[in-house]
Amino acid sequence: MRIGIISDLHLGFRQYGSIERETDFYNQFYLVCSEMSKQDLDAVIIAGDLFNTPNPSPAAIHTYREGIKSLNTPMIFAIKGNHTMVMRDNHYSIDEFFGKNEFENYYLLDDCQYKDNDIAIDGITYRNNSSKEEFLTIQKMLAEKKTLSPYRILVVHQSFNEFCGFMGEDLSITDIDYEPYDLIVCGHIHSRTDAQINKDTLFIQPGSIERMNTTEARDEEKNGKGFYVVDTETKSYDFHQVECPRKFFLGDVDIDENFSITDFYRKLVKKASKLKVAPIISYKFHNHTDDIAGIRDIILDKKENILIDNSGIYDEVERDDILVEVTDTELPTVARALKMGLEKSLDDKDAEFALDLYNLLKNDADGIDIFLDDYYKERESDVEEIKIDYDEIEELERFFENLGGV
């Protein structure tokens, strides 16, 4: 048998609030399905997170339905991922909407096993870390089931600390009973990887098919996005890259007196004009000049041929005289931010307090201690009820110190 493997479609995800980015996820799914349909597959496995939310839009549901139809594959196997689940009893998952009533030979493996003369597939619904023991109990129960099928697969939507790319994950691949399996397919982590756990068991983490953040964009540059094809007879596998049409321009840039950010963006816009699809820009600008306001204005300026500029400025210059630079139009935003920071003491005085504190931070940093002392004396009778201490005020000061960045 030849089996196609994908995961983490996240249909309906509207990155940066952009309808164009939502459409990108739909188009990428269609591209992946189109390429998979050329592979003469006997089955397709989708390792969770078909949609980005438990309540996807009609457009997302329609895209999934049409993509599955276009595969023209005898069997489809899917499992539930965390993004399509609501953690409460008796919840009907959107994953359950697709089944034999919708497609012939479509199987949702919800803590159960499929088997025939060629393959056996154990599928387990996503469990978070607090349900780790429940996950392991179900996995070992399924692993103990006897099957005469010559090729056996486990499909999960979890993060194993050996393959997730970050520290602190509770679950290890050695926690599960992997010996009975020829192949383990793992969704949930969006970076692609494959590895031999031992000489008989292959691990495939297909990753997402589109990029949900700049980290994934960097991973795409290194590992690509697409799908796997596994041949159960030869026990071989291949990765098939499906390039995402919309590019991400990424990087770290140092700005000093010898660097012209205006020229940088002029060249960037010219480069973007040669692409069929407007790119997304996400640079980290490290400022070493005194003109951070001018640099910010250039970054915020509307640019042709670029869909979204998600770049940020990191001010590398120590500033003793002014801790924060905020325009008059941004003052309401500052006030709201302070109100959020003081969420335990919201009342009518907070707006006035926010603006006073802003003015001190900008113009009279030496007066902050006196101002805060007066603030506490005034509210001394309420201090137990509102539960504010100087640590929270210091956190607000750090917030303002960091407002030099965008």
N, C-alpha and C positions, 0 to 999 in steps of 0.2 A: 504493500500500500504506500501511496504517496500522500503525506499529510501536510497541509499548510498551517502555519501557526502565527497568530497575531495577538495583540493585547492592548488594553488601555486606549480605546478609541476616543473617549471623552467627547462624544458628539454633543453639540449644543454649547460647548465652552466658548464664551465670548471674551477672549483675552483683551485686556486693556479697555474693556467696554466697547470694542470695535466690532461692528457687524461684519466687516471684511474678514476679521480673524475667525469669527464663528463660521463663515462660509469656507474659509481655508480648511477647517477641520472636516467639513462635509466633502469638499473636493479631494482632499488627501485620502479619505476613506474610499471614495470612488476610484481613485488612481490605484490604490493598493488592491482593491477587489478586481479591477481590470487586469492588473499584472498577475494576480493569483489565478484568474480564470484561464490564463495561457499555459498553466503548469500541469494540466491534466491530473488534477488532484482527486483523490478518493474521499477525502474528508478535510474539514477545516476546524481547528480548535481556536476559540477566542477566550483568552484567560482573564476575563473580567473587565469591569468599568466600560461597558458598552456606551454609556451616557455619562455626562458630567454631573447630573443631579438625579435624585430619585423621581423627579417629576419633569421629564424632558419635554421640550416643545414639540408641537406637531411636525415642525420641520426636521428636528432631530430623529424622531420616530420614522418619518417617511424616508429619510436618508438611509437609516439602518435597514429598513425593509427592502428598499431598492438595491442597496449594495449586496445584501444576502442573496437576493434573486439573481443578480448578475454573476455570482460565483458559479452557478450551474454545477454545484458539487453534490454528490449523493448524500453526504452526511455533514451536519454542522453540530459541533459540541461547544457549549458555553457554560461559564460559571458566574456566580454573583461576585461583584467587587464592592469595595467599600463606598464608592461614590453613588451607587444605585440603591443603597440600602438605607432604611430608617431603622434604628436600633430599638424597636419596640415589638411587643407580641402581636401576632395576628396581622402583621403588615404584609400587604400584597405587593411584591416587588415588580417593577416594570420588566425585569428579566423574565418573569413568568408569563408575560403577555405573549411572548413568542414561543410557540411550541407546535405540536402537530396540527392544531387547528389553523395555524398561520402558515407553517411550512411543513412539508412532508420530510420526515427524518431529521428534524431539528430537536436536539436533546439538551435540556438544561440539567446539568449534573449538580444537584443540590444535595451534597453529602451522600452521594450514591454512586453506583457503578453501572457502566454499560459494558456488555461483552458480546462478542460473536465469535465466529471461527477464526478471525484474523487478528483482532485486537481486543484488549480490555482497557477501559479508561475509568479511573477513579477521579471524581471531581469533588472538591470541598469548597464550600462557601467561605468567604472572608471572615476571619476572626481577629479582633484586636488583641493587644498584649494582655489585657485583663482576662481574655478568654483563651489564653494559650493552652491551658490544660485540656479544655474542651476540644480545641483543634487537634491536639495530639491524640486524644482518645479516639476521635472519629477517624483520624488518619490510620492509626494502628488497627482499628477494627476493619477498615476497608482493606488494608494490606494483608490481613489474615484470610480474606476470602480466597477460596481456591478458584483457579481458572485454568482452562486448557489452551487459552489463546497464546499464540507464539510470541506476541509483542504486547507489553503492558506499560501503560502511561499513568502518571499521576499529574493532575492539573490543579493548581492552587493559586490563590491571590494573596500572597503574603510577602514579608520582607525577611530574608535570612541574612544574618550578620556577615556571612562570608561573601555575599553578593550585592548587598544593598548600597555600599559605598559610603556609609556613615557609621559612627560609633554608637554603641548603646542599645542596639536592637537585641531583644531578649531571645528571639528564636534563632537556633542554629540548625544547619542542615543535618548535623549529627543527632539532633533531637528526634528526627523522624525515622521511620523504618523505610529506608530507600532501597534495601537489598532486592525486594521483589520486582523492581521497576527497571525497564530498559530506558525510560525517558521520564524526566520530571520537567513539566512546563510551569513556569512561575510568572504571574502577572504582578501588578502593583508598583514595582520599581520601574521608572521610565527610562533608565539607561540599559542599553542592550549588552548582554553577555552570554557566553556559552562555555561550558567546562565539563570535563569528565570528572564525576565524583569518585568513581572507581573504574575499573576496566570494563564494567558491564553497564554502568548507569550514566547517562548523559543528562546534564542540566542545561536547560535553555530558558533564558529570560529575554523575551522578545523586545521589551521596552515599548514605549508609546509610538504611535505612528506619526504624531505631530509634536511640536514643541510648545510646552505650556509656560516656559520661563527661559531666561537667558542661560541658565545652567544646562537645560536640555538642548538649547541651541549649540552650546559648546560641545556637548556630548555628540550631537548630530555631526559636527565637523569631524569628530574623531571616529565614531562608530557607525554613523548613518542611521536612517530610519527605513523600515520596510517590514519584511516577513521572512520566516524560515520555511523551508521544505525539508521534511524528514522522510527518508525511505526506510520502511520497516523491514524490508527483506535484506537489503545490503547494510542496514544500520549506519547509513551515511546521512549527512545533512548539509544544507547550503543556506546561506543568507542572501536574500535578494533585496538590494537597496532600491527604494522608491524615493527619489529626491523630492523634498518639499519645495514647491515653486517659489514661495515668498522667502527671500533671504533675510537673515539677521546680520547686521554689521556690528561687530563687537570689538572691544579692546580697551586697554588702559593707555591714557594719553597724558603726558606731563606738559603743563602749560607754564612757560616762563617768558622772559623778555624777547627771546629769539623765536618764539612760536606764535604764529598768527592763526587764531581760531577761525577768523573770517575766511582765510585761504583754505583752511582745513575743510570747512563746510562747503565752500565753493566747489572744491574737488569732489567732495562726497556727493553733492547733488548732481554733479555731472556724471559721476559713476552710476548713480541710481537711475539716471535718465536712459541709460543703455539697457536696463532690465525690462522685461515684459511686465513684471509685477513690482509695484512699489515696495521697497524694503522697510524693515523695522530697524531703527538705530538705537543702540544701547551701549554707549561708551561711558567709561569712568574717567572723568577729567580731573586730574590732580593739579590744583591751582597753586602756583608759586609766585603769583603777582599780587599787586594791591588793587587790581581792577576786577574783583569777583562779581560786582554788580553788572559791569559791562559784559562779562563772559556769560553770566546768567541770562541777560537780555538776548544775546545771540542764540543761545541754546533754546530759549523759549520762543524765538521768532518763527513764524510759519515758513516752512520750506517746501518747495515744489519737489515732486517725484519721490517724496518720503511719506510712508503711511503714518508712522508713529515714531516720535523721538523720545525714547525713555531714558535718555542719558542723565547722569548726575554729576554734580561738582563736589569734589572733596577738597576743602580748603586746607592747604598745608602750611599756611602762614599764621603764626601766633599773633593775636590781636589783643592788646591790653586796653586800648581806649574805648573800643566799641565791641560789645559781645555779640550783638545781633543787628542785622540790617533788614528792616521790614518796611515795605511801602505802606502808604495810607490805605490803599485798597486792600491790603492784606491784614489790616488790623482786626476786622471781624473774625477772620480765620484764626488769628492768634488768640483772640478772646475765647473762641469756641474750644481751641486746643487746651487752654488753661482750665476751662470749665470741665473738660474731660479728665484732665489731670487731677482736678479737685472733685471728682465725682461723688465723694463721700460728704461733701459740704455744699452742695448746690443750693444757692438761694439768690435773691435779687442783688446781693452785694458783690457777687462774684464777677460780674461784668466790669464794675468799677475797679475792683481789685486787680483784674487781669490787665486793664489798660494802665493802671498806676505802676504795676510791676514791670510792664513792658517799657514804659518811659524811663524807669530807673535803670533797667538793664541796658538801655540804649544810651542814656545821657548822664547817669549819675550812679555808677556801679558802687561807689563808696557808701551810698545811702541805703543799700539793700538791707543790711543788718538791722538798722534802726527801723526801717519800714516794716520788716517782718516781726520785730519785737513788738511794735505798736499793734500789729495785726493780731498777735497772740494775746496781748493784754486786753484788747477789745473783746476778744472771744473767749476769755478765760473761763467764763461760766459755762460755755458750751463745749469746752474742749473734749470732755469725756464722750459726749454724744457724737461729735463729728469725727473724732479719732484721727486727727491730723498731727503729724510730728515733723520735725525739721528734715527728716530724710525725704519726705515727699516734696518739700520746698526745694531741696537740693536737686531732686530729680527734675523739677521744673527749670531750674537754672541750667542744668545740663542740656535740657531740651532747647533752650534759647541759644546756648552756646553752639549747638549743632545746626541752627537755622541758617548758618552761613552757606550750607550746601543746599542743593536743589532737590 
